[in-house]
Amino acid sequence: MSALPLPGITVEDVKFISNVMVFLSFTFWFLNKVVLATFAPAHVKRDPFLMSFELTCLLPLAFCAYVGTNAWLNDVTTGYDTPFDRLYKAAPESGRQMILVNLAFQLWDFLISLNRKELNSPEMLAHHALAATLCAIGLHIGFVQYYGIYFLGVTEVSSLPLVYVDAAKFYPEMQRARPGMDLAFKVMFGLSFIAVRDVYFIKYSITLWKDSWSVLSDGSALYPKMTVGFLAANLFFNVLQLYWTTLLIDGLLELFREPNKK
């Protein structure tokens, strides 16, 4: 068997998570109260909160997407060859830092979304809370960090065009001013979502389930009950994302139906 992971969440990790949350909060405040309140178009100035939120989200999402994708393609291609390794071996430092950033972001996103009806749907709050919980547990006990690089990093590639799509949804003037750009970002989001959050997400979820079943059946599982809990969470995310996919496909089809109605 491979060596067990490095020690769990440390005091330095907690400081790092806190600093990221403070940075995101300051960035949001600066955008909301200074930049957009002063320089934004009138339709954004009326309520800069949501635009400030989307622009702030872009920073951790871009970081997680870039670092996670780079780690997935370059840092974990070897050394994670057995079910035990993939479940219990520590992520490389780049992947570990990405998971910490994602944990801080999920906590921040949950808190700032609570009092905005556009952001606080039950499924989104559940998504943020569960993702943060899995990040924290996985880092602390040394569990599924390999898979965390994909599920928490690579998947955020689809979130980058979503920032524009959501901003344009909150501020319809953006759609009317640049319909071509709006369509391009919606198509980019749709295709990337289906690729990384449906096709490959399901592919690596199946591998996760096979690895988990392997260690549970041969008695080498370090955390049997936690393994079952993580599988249940993975099932929740798969179902949630397939539900979102049906909404996404309906929305894309509607985009191409609209010209024919005119």
C-alpha positions as CSV (number, residue, x, y, z in Angstrom):
1,M,0.0,0.0,0.0
2,S,1.0,3.6,-0.6
3,A,2.0,6.0,2.1
4,L,-0.8,7.7,3.9
5,P,-1.5,11.4,3.1
6,L,0.2,14.3,4.8
7,P,-1.4,15.7,8.0
8,G,-4.8,17.2,7.7
9,I,-6.0,20.8,7.8
10,T,-3.4,22.9,9.7
11,V,-3.5,26.2,11.5
12,E,-1.8,27.7,8.4
13,D,-4.5,26.2,6.2
14,V,-7.2,27.9,8.3
15,K,-5.3,31.2,8.0
16,F,-5.1,30.7,4.3
17,I,-8.8,30.0,4.0
18,S,-9.6,33.0,6.1
19,N,-7.4,35.3,4.0
20,V,-9.0,34.1,0.8
21,M,-12.4,34.9,2.2
22,V,-11.3,38.3,3.4
23,F,-9.8,39.0,0.0
24,L,-13.0,38.0,-1.8
25,S,-15.1,40.1,0.6
26,F,-12.8,43.1,0.1
27,T,-12.9,42.7,-3.7
28,F,-16.7,42.4,-3.6
29,W,-17.0,45.5,-1.4
30,F,-14.6,47.6,-3.6
31,L,-16.4,46.6,-6.8
32,N,-19.9,47.1,-5.2
33,K,-19.3,50.4,-3.4
34,V,-16.5,52.1,-5.4
35,V,-15.9,50.8,-8.9
36,L,-19.3,49.9,-10.2
37,A,-21.1,52.5,-8.2
38,T,-18.9,55.1,-9.9
39,F,-18.1,53.9,-13.3
40,A,-20.7,51.3,-14.3
41,P,-23.5,51.9,-16.8
42,A,-26.8,53.1,-15.3
43,H,-28.5,49.7,-15.4
44,V,-25.7,48.3,-13.3
45,K,-25.4,51.3,-10.9
46,R,-29.1,50.8,-9.9
47,D,-28.0,47.5,-8.2
48,P,-24.3,46.7,-8.5
49,F,-24.5,43.8,-6.0
50,L,-25.0,41.0,-8.5
51,M,-22.4,42.3,-11.0
52,S,-19.9,42.7,-8.1
53,F,-20.7,39.2,-7.1
54,E,-20.1,37.7,-10.6
55,L,-16.9,39.6,-11.1
56,T,-15.6,38.5,-7.7
57,C,-16.5,34.9,-8.4
58,L,-14.5,35.0,-11.6
59,L,-11.2,35.2,-9.6
60,P,-11.4,31.9,-7.6
61,L,-13.2,30.2,-10.4
62,A,-10.4,31.0,-12.9
63,F,-7.7,30.0,-10.3
64,C,-9.4,26.6,-9.6
65,A,-10.0,26.0,-13.3
66,Y,-6.4,26.7,-14.4
67,V,-4.6,25.1,-11.4
68,G,-7.0,22.1,-11.3
69,T,-6.7,21.4,-15.1
70,N,-3.0,21.8,-15.0
71,A,-2.7,19.4,-12.1
72,W,-5.0,16.9,-13.6
73,L,-3.2,16.8,-16.9
74,N,0.4,17.0,-15.6
75,D,0.7,16.3,-11.9
76,V,-1.4,13.2,-11.2
77,T,-0.9,11.2,-14.4
78,T,1.4,8.9,-12.6
79,G,1.6,7.6,-9.0
80,Y,-2.2,7.2,-8.7
81,D,-2.4,3.7,-10.3
82,T,-4.4,1.7,-7.7
83,P,-7.8,2.3,-6.1
84,F,-6.0,2.8,-2.7
85,D,-3.7,5.5,-4.2
86,R,-6.5,7.3,-5.9
87,L,-8.6,7.3,-2.7
88,Y,-6.0,8.0,0.0
89,K,-2.8,9.4,-1.6
90,A,-2.3,13.1,-1.0
91,A,-2.8,15.5,-3.8
92,P,0.3,17.4,-5.1
93,E,0.8,20.8,-3.5
94,S,-0.8,22.6,-6.4
95,G,-3.9,20.5,-6.2
96,R,-4.1,20.8,-2.5
97,Q,-3.9,24.6,-2.6
98,M,-6.6,24.6,-5.3
99,I,-8.9,22.6,-3.0
100,L,-8.2,25.1,-0.2
101,V,-9.2,28.0,-2.5
102,N,-12.4,26.2,-3.5
103,L,-13.2,25.5,0.1
104,A,-12.8,29.2,0.9
105,F,-14.9,30.2,-2.1
106,Q,-17.7,27.8,-1.3
107,L,-18.0,29.2,2.2
108,W,-17.9,32.8,1.0
109,D,-20.4,32.1,-1.8
110,F,-22.8,30.4,0.7
111,L,-22.7,33.3,3.1
112,I,-23.0,36.1,0.6
113,S,-25.9,34.3,-1.2
114,L,-28.1,33.9,1.8
115,N,-29.9,37.2,1.6
116,R,-30.3,37.5,-2.2
117,K,-33.2,35.7,-3.7
118,E,-31.4,35.5,-7.1
119,L,-28.6,33.4,-5.5
120,N,-30.2,31.5,-2.5
121,S,-32.2,28.7,-4.1
122,P,-32.2,25.6,-1.9
123,E,-30.2,23.6,-4.5
124,M,-27.5,26.2,-4.8
125,L,-27.1,26.6,-1.0
126,A,-27.0,22.8,-0.7
127,H,-24.4,22.7,-3.4
128,H,-22.1,25.2,-1.7
129,A,-22.5,23.7,1.8
130,L,-21.9,20.1,0.6
131,A,-19.0,21.1,-1.6
132,A,-17.3,23.0,1.3
133,T,-18.0,20.0,3.7
134,L,-16.4,17.5,1.3
135,C,-13.4,19.8,0.7
136,A,-12.8,20.1,4.4
137,I,-13.2,16.4,5.2
138,G,-11.2,15.2,2.2
139,L,-8.3,17.5,3.1
140,H,-8.4,16.8,6.9
141,I,-8.5,13.0,6.8
142,G,-6.7,12.6,3.5
143,F,-9.5,11.2,1.3
144,V,-10.3,11.4,-2.5
145,Q,-7.9,14.3,-3.0
146,Y,-7.0,12.9,-6.4
147,Y,-10.7,13.0,-7.5
148,G,-11.0,16.4,-5.9
149,I,-8.6,17.9,-8.4
150,Y,-11.1,17.0,-11.2
151,F,-14.4,17.6,-9.3
152,L,-13.3,20.9,-7.8
153,G,-10.9,22.1,-10.4
154,V,-11.4,20.9,-13.9
155,T,-15.2,21.3,-13.6
156,E,-14.8,25.0,-13.0
157,V,-13.8,25.5,-16.6
158,S,-17.5,25.5,-17.4
159,S,-18.1,28.2,-14.7
160,L,-16.0,30.8,-16.5
161,P,-18.5,31.5,-19.4
162,L,-21.3,31.1,-16.9
163,V,-20.1,34.3,-15.2
164,Y,-21.0,36.3,-18.3
165,V,-24.2,34.3,-18.8
166,D,-25.4,34.9,-15.3
167,A,-24.5,38.6,-15.4
168,A,-26.4,39.0,-18.6
169,K,-29.4,37.2,-17.0
170,F,-29.3,39.7,-14.0
171,Y,-28.8,42.7,-16.3
172,P,-30.9,42.0,-19.5
173,E,-29.5,45.2,-21.1
174,M,-26.3,43.3,-21.7
175,Q,-28.2,40.8,-23.8
176,R,-29.9,43.5,-25.8
177,A,-26.7,45.5,-26.4
178,R,-24.6,42.5,-27.6
179,P,-26.9,39.6,-28.6
180,G,-24.1,37.9,-30.5
181,M,-21.7,37.9,-27.6
182,D,-24.5,36.7,-25.3
183,L,-25.2,33.8,-27.7
184,A,-21.5,32.9,-27.9
185,F,-21.1,32.7,-24.2
186,K,-24.2,30.7,-23.8
187,V,-23.0,28.2,-26.4
188,M,-19.6,28.0,-24.8
189,F,-21.1,27.4,-21.4
190,G,-23.5,24.8,-22.7
191,L,-20.8,22.8,-24.5
192,S,-18.2,23.0,-21.7
193,F,-20.8,22.1,-19.0
194,I,-21.9,19.0,-20.9
195,A,-18.2,18.0,-21.5
196,V,-16.8,18.5,-18.0
197,R,-19.8,18.3,-15.7
198,D,-21.8,15.5,-17.6
199,V,-19.6,13.3,-19.8
200,Y,-16.3,13.4,-17.9
201,F,-17.9,14.0,-14.5
202,I,-19.9,10.7,-14.9
203,K,-16.8,8.9,-16.2
204,Y,-14.7,9.8,-13.2
205,S,-17.6,9.2,-10.8
206,I,-17.9,5.7,-12.1
207,T,-14.1,5.2,-11.5
208,L,-14.6,6.6,-8.0
209,W,-17.4,4.1,-7.3
210,K,-15.3,1.2,-8.6
211,D,-12.3,2.3,-6.5
212,S,-14.5,2.6,-3.4
213,W,-16.2,-0.7,-4.0
214,S,-12.7,-2.3,-4.4
215,V,-11.4,-1.1,-1.0
216,L,-14.7,-1.8,0.7
217,S,-14.8,-5.4,-0.6
218,D,-11.1,-6.2,0.1
219,G,-11.2,-4.7,3.6
220,S,-8.5,-2.0,2.9
221,A,-10.9,0.9,3.2
222,L,-9.6,3.3,5.9
223,Y,-13.0,5.1,6.4
224,P,-15.8,2.7,5.3
225,K,-18.7,4.9,6.6
226,M,-17.1,8.0,5.2
227,T,-16.7,6.3,1.9
228,V,-20.4,5.5,1.7
229,G,-21.1,9.1,2.6
230,F,-18.9,10.5,-0.1
231,L,-20.6,8.2,-2.6
232,A,-24.0,9.5,-1.6
233,A,-22.7,13.0,-2.0
234,N,-21.3,12.1,-5.5
235,L,-24.7,10.7,-6.4
236,F,-26.3,14.0,-5.3
237,F,-24.0,16.1,-7.5
238,N,-24.5,13.8,-10.5
239,V,-28.3,14.1,-10.2
240,L,-28.2,17.8,-9.6
241,Q,-26.0,18.4,-12.6
242,L,-28.1,16.2,-14.9
243,Y,-31.1,18.2,-13.7
244,W,-29.2,21.4,-14.6
245,T,-28.4,19.9,-18.0
246,T,-32.1,19.4,-18.8
247,L,-32.6,23.1,-18.0
248,L,-29.5,24.0,-20.1
249,I,-30.6,22.1,-23.1
250,D,-34.1,23.6,-22.9
251,G,-32.5,27.0,-22.8
252,L,-30.2,26.4,-25.7
253,L,-33.1,25.0,-27.8
254,E,-35.1,28.1,-26.9
255,L,-32.3,30.3,-28.2
256,F,-32.5,28.7,-31.6
257,R,-36.3,28.6,-31.7
258,E,-36.6,32.4,-31.0
259,P,-35.4,33.5,-34.5
260,N,-38.0,31.3,-36.1
261,K,-40.8,32.9,-34.1
262,K,-40.0,36.4,-35.4
